[in-house]
Amino acid sequence: MKVFRTLVINLILLLFVFIIGEGICRFVGIPYKTHWIPNENSFGQFDPDLGWSYIPNKSTIHEVGSGKIKKPVHFDRNGIRVPRSGFQFDSSKPSVLFIGGSITMGHGLSYDESFVGKFDAFEEIPYQVVNLGVQGYGSDQALLALKRHLPKFNTKVVVYTFFEHHLRRNGIYDRRQLISGAKFLGTKPLLALDSKKELYIARKPMLYKDYDYTHSWLLDLYRMKVGSMLGTFPPLPRELTKSIIQEMKKISNENGAHFVILNWRWNDDYNTEFLNDLDVDTIDTMENAPPGWGEMVILGGVHPDTQASDHAARLLLKYFRKKSLLVQ
């Protein structure tokens, strides 16, 4: 009886310490204190399936680097980035769909400066070019966006731009854990593999006003700090990512579309060898990269400038020629 009473007292004390710790975390704002709001929030909206997407029929200015770069962005009735205001797609026209994150979207670039826009400008291209890239997306959200939009087009080719950041994005539910101090529109979907190694949606997106009262900030802080020390955070789910990409290819092929990966690497330190395990054509941006390739970024970050976009577009054109994809 005495042992039981001691155990109960210890559990009550532990619970009391936990409640105090949780209260301190929320009062101080650890680990989710807001310091800045990404500019893309101004033309984005919470999406209950994708986490976030672009506002339909929106035209505005995208500011990067505290206003150092200002570029126009336009979106059609489906929230897809387009060359100009009022532009609408022809659903019957043979199309090539680009999926991915901010590199695909053309972060910090006008439509014409992005690699998708430059590819679109080649006279040889017989397709309608559709840019489904959205800032912050990982492979998981790119897959879900493909599922949503693929039936809307007469799709002949799907190009997925893989970037190493997609790995860590695929393994987390709350993007704030990767970008400290930022206020986003909501959480993202989290995909997982079941016992049969099949994909399923483990968690659906939530607005932060709902999510922040359903989980512990203290436990999140513990996972992040301890996981960082142990090298397990952020998680890098390679098997999950491979399954997601395989699903992209499967869906594309089932709809009569060719599927290819544009593997965006800035240098040889970007270890993406796991992609070699996939039965998928891959274009490596390091192929015949021009001098100074690793420096062709916007404001010293990871997003390509116009020169880098031109190189990627030409690599794609070369691939399309090689695969006889320019004939319709």
Secondary structure, 3 states (H helix, E strand, C coil): CHHHHHHHHHHHHHHHHHHHHHHHHHHHCCCCCCCECCHHHHHEEEECCCEEEECCCCEEEEEECCCCEEEEEEECCCCCEECCCCCCCCCCCEEEEEECCHHHHCCCCCHHHCHHHHHHHCCCCCCEEEECCCCCCCHHHHHHHHHHHHHHCEEEEEEEEECCHHHHHHCCCCHHHCCCCECCCCCCCEEEECCCCCEEEEECCCCHHHHCCCCCHHHHHHHHHHHHHHCCCCCCCHHHHHHHHHHHHHHHHHCCCEEEEEECCCCCCCCCHHHHHCCCEEEECCCCCCCCHHHCEHHHCCCECHHHHHHHHHHHHHHHHHCCCCCC
